Amino acid sequence: MFGLMRTRIAAQPPEAREARRLAYCGTCKALGAGYGQRARLLLSHDAVFLAELLEALDPSPGPADPGLRSYNCLARPEALPLALRFAAAANVFLAEGLLADRLLDAPGPGTRLAGRLLEEPFRRAAADLEAWGVPVDRIRDLLATQEGREARAREGVRSPEQSLLDLAEPTAEGSALLFAAAARRVGRPDAERSMEALGRAFGLLVYLLDAYEDEARDARRGEFNAFLAAYAGAPGPEARAAYRRRLRGAGAAVAGALADLPLPGPIRGRLEQRLNANLALRLGDSEACGCPSRTPGLRALARRGLERAREVAESTAPGAPSWLRALLAPPAFLLILPLALVWPAWVPRGRGFREALGLAFNLMVVGEAGRLLLRPLRFAAGPEDPSGLAGAATEAVAEHVKKKGHGGGGGCCDACDCCDSCDCCDSCNCCDSCDCDC
């Protein structure tokens, strides 16, 4: 999966933000608990999307574990819901397929090293999925046909449409099998057909979109690209327009499959909105974002930081006597203030001092701190995707997460109050510091 379903949740109500964060952090922690900490580098927005779907379909989800609610990345939940464990296993399994494809295209030493480092997580994820009823061998057989399909595409004996459908089939059918098995596993056989259709449509979309986005890079490196191969390496303006229409049609098919799922209306609406906004941005539809371009000044940033630090101080030791709370509030304020001034969106509202201190053990905060040390200081309030750390492993693994450096759980727009009607803050400046008044 290629990161299509990343989210910007500034416009969402608090319960939607909380649900998304629980799915994101929960999938990440499930990766670490099930397959080792190195597997957390593989975290994908699309695996989180699968987790959200399964949590919405699960007939008996139960209350969220306190460890999942914690911003502390080292806080380990006592129990991980099946939806999160399944999504984590699927994440690792699909990363194995991506790495195998990468080994065919560019079998460099870094790619081979990544394969050796992740060999054990790959094995364990496949074993878990097989135990949960996923036809692992059948999916692997499908993916193994990719090389032959690419050879046929290079021959140019088929029409572009036929060639593209043939090339995308392993990804589409593999995703269909995985999604259908997921529905069965969470006890929703009534949703199996709809989940299978969704997986097929989603797999087709991400494959075609990935080829469209990587055209220039693949041409520069001399690697296979489905878009270029389908049009004999020289797609003209008409071919590009036709391909973009095909991508929009594939997106409509995903939206239609989502509509057929027995999901609560608000959840279905949020997922469809996320899909449409992301696809529009990937295709460069500038009209998709109606945010005004505005970057707030230091005064506004300072005001937001002071407000967040004061909220944490006031919520310190809520069950203690008033005199003790008054005694603890000033040091709590001073400890949290530096973080609140630089990243106010990181300071959780209504969580208290202890939860705010847990941010010192949040990988996304640590990663952003490192980024600030390597470039001139800029005030940016949002979480950064921990998958940006994947570059430290290999490019092959990093490709599993598209758009490195952008937000798991919303990027710069996470937990801010601006852009109330915007779901595409990457294309505007108004949310750069999460303190605008737009």
ABEGO torsion letter per residue (X at the ends): XAGAABBBAAABBAAAAAAAAAAAAAAAAAAAAAAEAAAAAABBAAAAAAAAAAAAABABAEBBBAAAABABAABBBABBBAAAAAAAAAAAAAAAAAAAAAAAABBBAAAAAAAAAAAAAAAAAAAAAAAAGBBAAAAAAAAAAAAAAAAAAAAGABBAAAAAAAAAAAAAAAAAAAAAAAAAAAGBAAAAAAAAAAAAAAAAAAAAAAAAAAAAAAAAAGBBBAAAAAAGGBBBAAAAAAAAAAAAAAAAAAAAAAAABBBBAAAAAAAAAAAAAAAAAAAGBAAABABBBBBBBAAAAAAAAAAAAAAAAAABGAABBAAAAAAAAAAAAAAAAAAAAABAAABBBGAEAAAAAAAAABAAAAAAAAAAAABBBBBBABBBBAAAAAAABBAAAAAABBGBGBBBGGEAABGBABGAABABAAABAAAAAGABAX
